[in-house]
Amino acid sequence: MSAPATEREATGVFSPGRARILARTLRVDRWWLSPLLTVLGLSAFIIYATVRSFVRSAYWVADYHYLTPFYSPCLSESCVPGSSHFGTPFPELPMWIPLGFVVLPFLLGFRVTCYYYRKAYYRSFWFSPPACAVAEPHRRYTGETRLPLIIQNAHRYFFYAAVIVSLINTYDAITAFHGKDGGFGFGLGNVILLVNVILLWTYTVSCHSCRHVTGGRLKHFSAHPVRYWIWTQVSKLNTRHMQFAWITLGTLVLTDFYIMLVASNTISDLRFVG
Ligand code: FES
């Protein structure tokens, strides 16, 4: 991965003053396992989400008003009737534009710039560094001070967009309490949509930017007891942010996959009411 120290430019871990170690790493444990699993997990999600976002089929269950999060909100005239909860301000879209194109860039931006995912892909894809005490292969380290990584500073703005998207997903989950013959209905799809949206909120609220929004820039917590209480709760969730990051990738796929199976008549929704 990295060349011996003698062949390297004297920067980064090979800077003067650093220990002159010729070996790539002195670690003898399986330090590569965690980055490898991260690559596999993230790649699987990206491939699945990309394929599903472009196929334009089986994303809406008309009988029960289930809409997959990958197509929400559906705002163009290409959307199947009923799936556009907020109207169709956009005309027909060519096949190369996903129907969820309005929010997908923001969702992607929110995840990609997330502090946890940064750690994950800096280690597993960017090798900067691959692990603690394992030298990185890059010649220089510039941190997040120049393109493209300076874009990471936009995370706080993606957080606000993610709050709006979570509100939209919440609306979708509520709208989905719809019976086959109209009125109230409740099935396994509702449970899946509801669990998914609760976990999406948990991931969003546990964001580091949310901690700053709720408790940042305060000189005296004692003068702001409500904000202090909210910040405390957000901070508790924040300690589990990595778990929420992974769990919500799983629930997003599960929710989409279940709706795809029902919408394509591969299985029937398990109905409890309506
Ligand atoms: Fe992970 Fe903001 S979403 S830090």
Boltz pocket constraint, residues with backbone or C-beta under 6 A from the ligand:
constraints:
  - pocket:
      binder: B
      contacts: [[A, 110], [A, 113], [A, 114], [A, 115], [A, 116], [A, 117], [A, 155], [A, 159], [A, 203], [A, 204], [A, 206], [A, 207], [A, 208], [A, 209], [A, 241]]
      max_distance: 6.0
